[in-house]
Amino acid sequence: MEQKKILIADDDPLYLKLYSSMLKNSVYNVLQANDGIEALSVARERLPDLIVMDWNMPRMGGLSALKKLKGDDITLKNPN
């Protein structure tokens, strides 16, 4: 069985570390991004099963990234 992937996107390194440490012993593979632009790239490449994003990030916030993810044929049609 393939390990489920969770993408955590946050510009605060402390939160990224906190979320990752909370999930490191779980059945999930934790992916990280530092902003919305990086989250889009990781999402297109790795097709996570769940994305948790900060609302307010530099370069691109969570809401803008979500709109782009929903409009992207690759991320929208994730078969997982």
N, C-alpha and C positions, 0 to 999 in steps of 0.2 A: 504494500500500500504506500502510495506517494505521500510524503509529508506535506501538510497544508502550510501555505505561506501567508504571513501577515506582514504588510508594509507599514512601518511607523514613519511618519513624516513630521518633523518638528525642527525648528531652527535653534532650539535650546538643547545643547549637548547633554545637560543634566537629565532632561526628560527622556531623551533617546536612551541614555544609559539605564535609567530607572525602568522604563518599559521593557527594554531588552533583558535586563536582569530578572524581571518578574516572569518573563516568558521563556528564559533560556532552558529550563528543565522541563518544559512542556513538550507536547507532541508537535509544536509549531516551529517552522523555520522563520526566524525574524529577519526581515529586510529593513534597511534604514535609508532615509533620505533627509537632507538638510533643508529643503524648501520645495515648493510646488513644482518647479521645473525639474528638479532631480527626481521627485516622486513620479512625474509623468514618464521619464526615461526608464526608471526602474520598473514601473508598472507595465510598460510596453514590452520590456525585455523578459521579465520574470513572471508576469501574469499572476499576481497574488490573489488569494482567496478572500482576503479582507484588507482594507486600507483604513488606517486611523491617522487622520491629519489634523494638525494645528490649523485653526481658523486664520490666524494672522501671522504670516511669515514674509520675509523679504523676497524680492524678485517676483514671487507669485504665491498668493495665499491659498488656503485650502479650498475655499469656495470656487475660485477661478480654476484651480486644478481639477476639481470635481466636474465642473462643466466641460472641461476639455476631455476628461476621461469618458464621460457619458457620450461625447460626440465622436469618439474615436472607435472605428470599426474593430480594431484589434482588442482594445480593452473592454469594449462593450460586449463582445461575443466570446468572452472567456468561457470555455467549456467546463471549467472546474466548477 
